[in-house]
């Protein structure tokens, strides 16, 4: 999965021959999972049609403050557009539009939206060789970058005039690759390694039966997804679950039993910066596992159980630079039990959740958690989706624990 997945991308298209490439760019962004809206300069419609772009983006294409042919048309709010976007890309960016951006000459919807944008702005120049090399254009490039905008450099190639040189807009694939690499390098967890456990463990009774629990793994997988979106390399040690991940930054390590999870976690812990153990690990396992299926007989069947290794405590005993986070699922004396677990296992943070809250049972899409730090600071949250809980967790780790 791309870091562009789920991003709201506003694409500005200006009046250059390279505008035909913008249709391919829209298609690539949508394939990466981005939500794309397009704003054009009026003259850009001479090079690529709004119909093509609206079909590919599945959103209305805007090019003026109102629909001039409709006297009852609603005003297109450039401020709303600018605030909506997570990223604003101007491609192609002609010399004319770039000059207006640099000097605040707001004579069309695209420039007005640019001046209202609060998100990162990228621009991909597209112009002829002499225009690209002119002192005025170079000063424009410099000025825009000093404003904090990011230039996607033009490439060398054959130009519309027939000349060969620099000024050709980067190809759509190159633009997407540039965006992904730039976003990842600026991501707050880029270069960090995060270890996450998720799901249940199954402890075998015989080749057919096992002792398990109802954990779906959804919380752990949401945490893994958020960590990867923030740029981290993720080791996801997962018990049996139907869930899948496709993010290139996530390495899934499937396990079945508590012992297998213990071994996988210890294999990766020393190289990690953050470890978040959200799996529902079995506390006990059968002392002896039958080699053949146990046949049904009259009377009772007695199983002797032994304790499994405490993975969280074992990491707390050897941690050095790592931030260690545990999860506690409690049904009574919740806060007291969680605080005891936090101290006993040498954790930096424990995430308390409860089966007593409605709508947050095993397998649910939601969760209600409380964060408890080693200094006993308690921060409760309302019921939220597990995706939002994962976001809250990393915000907390970065802001409060400086992970």
Secondary structure as UniProt FT lines:
FT   TURN            3..6
FT   STRAND          8..13
FT   HELIX           17..20
FT   HELIX           21..31
FT   TURN            32..33
FT   STRAND          35..40
FT   HELIX           42..46
FT   HELIX           50..57
FT   TURN            68..69
FT   TURN            71..72
FT   HELIX           78..84
FT   STRAND          87..93
FT   HELIX           95..103
FT   HELIX           109..116
FT   STRAND          120..125
FT   HELIX           129..133
FT   HELIX           135..146
FT   TURN            147..148
FT   STRAND          150..151
FT   STRAND          155..158
FT   TURN            160..161
FT   STRAND          164..168
FT   HELIX           172..186
FT   TURN            188..191
FT   STRAND          193..198
FT   STRAND          203..204
FT   STRAND          210..211
FT   HELIX           218..229
FT   TURN            230..231
FT   STRAND          233..238
FT   TURN            248..249
FT   STRAND          250..254
FT   HELIX           258..269
FT   TURN            270..271
FT   STRAND          274..277
FT   STRAND          284..286
FT   STRAND          305..307
FT   HELIX           311..318
FT   STRAND          323..330
FT   HELIX           334..344
FT   TURN            345..346
FT   STRAND          349..354
FT   TURN            358..359
FT   TURN            362..363
FT   STRAND          366..367
FT   STRAND          369..373
FT   TURN            374..375
FT   STRAND          378..380
FT   STRAND          384..385
FT   HELIX           386..399
//
